[in-house]
Amino acid sequence: MKKNQFLLGVLLSIGCAFNSFAQNELKFEVNKVLPFISIQENRLAEINTLTDLDKRYPASWVKEYISVEISAYKNGTKTRASGTSDVLNQEQKELIRLADRSSDIAVSVTYLPNNSLKFNTEKQYDSSITIMPDKNATYGESAEQLIQYLQQNSIVKIEAGSFTGYDLTAIKFTITEQGQVTDIQVAMPSKDPKIDEMLVATISKMPTWTPAEFSNGLKVKQNFVLTIGNMENCMVNLLNIRPFE
């Protein structure tokens, strides 16, 4: 999907807040919350190595590969493809490319670790990679509409001085396959519970969104977080706002 299509009436550019706004010096953002390990749907056909699939894969740990198993659901059936290298074979690459979008891709690597021990024992590395849709959930018809909604219904009601220094509050929410807002939770509370209650109420009353969708038309849930305050707060890392491609 082209970068200019990363429009989320509420959408963020790669790894960043899709939108940021300051109201009387009070900054707020809406970010996409990603799984620990994820990959964009449009990159599946480009996967050739384990590192392509999972940028966190610790290739430096491995002295010798014993087995590399890729497993995923394909047409509703769990399928496995095995190899003996971090360079994937054709069967493994095809399974990744054709994996059902509604389930994760699992990786299981059995290897001898790269160390100086005289007697080396086998180790296993397991990971699960979530496929992310290229068409993200959108609010309204323009990127400004979500900002306007949040401003008018909550941000302008927050008194000056409510957030100082590194103060930050975060409200997580999910957009369902039907475009409904659900699973609203205060991930990081502010110093004033009334502010948090107002933010939760504002998000809960948002109009229906257009849900996230894969290229095959499958609609999926998508998670977001509204943050208000100082994004340099060290607790931001706990929100799982991660880069994606």
C-alpha positions, 0 to 999 in steps of 0.5 A, a space after each residue: 500500500 502506498 505511503 499516501 494511503 496510510 491515512 487513518 483519519 486516524 492513521 499514523 505514518 510508519 512507527 509514529 503517531 498518525 496525528 499529533 496536535 497541541 491544544 494550549 500546549 497540551 499535546 495529544 496523539 493517536 497511535 496504532 498499537 502493534 503486536 510484539 512481532 508483526 509484518 505488513 501483508 504487502 511484505 509477505 512475498 518479499 520474505 527470503 530469510 528469518 530476519 526478513 520475517 522477524 527483524 528481532 530474530 537473533 541470528 548471532 546466537 546460532 552456530 549451526 542450524 538443526 531445523 527451522 520449522 515454519 507453521 501457519 494455517 492455510 485455507 483453514 488447515 495448519 500446515 508446516 514447512 521445514 528447512 535447515 537454514 535461516 535462508 528459507 526454502 521455496 516451500 517455507 516462503 510459499 506457506 508464508 505468502 499464502 498463510 491465512 490472514 486471520 492467524 499468526 505465523 509460527 517459527 521454531 528454530 532448533 540450533 547449536 548456540 554460538 559459544 565457546 563451550 566444549 560441550 554444546 547442547 541444542 537450544 530452541 527459539 520460538 516466535 509468533 509473527 502477526 500479519 498486519 493489514 495494509 488497509 488500516 481502520 479509518 475515522 471519517 473522511 479526513 485526518 482532521 476529523 478525529 482530531 476535531 472530535 477529540 478537541 471538541 469533546 475532551 481536550 478543550 475541557 482539560 484545565 491548564 496545568 493538569 499536565 506538567 513535566 513528564 505527565 502522560 495519560 494513555 487510553 487504549 481502545 479497539 476498532 472491531 471488524 464492524 467499525 465499533 469502538 470497544 475494549 476501552 481501558 486506561 492504560 496509564 492514568 492521569 493525576 485526575 480520575 475525572 480526566 480519565 473518565 471524560 476521555 473514556 466517555 469521549 472515546 466510547 461515544 465515537 461514531 462508527 469507523 471503517 474497519 481495517 481490511 486485508 487485500 482479500 476483503 477480510 476485516 480485522 480488529 485494530 488497536 489504538 491508543 490516545 496519549 495526552 501529555 509528554 511522549 518523552 515519558 519513559 513509560 511510553 515503551 510499555 504501550 507497544 507503539 512499534 514501527 511497522 513497514 
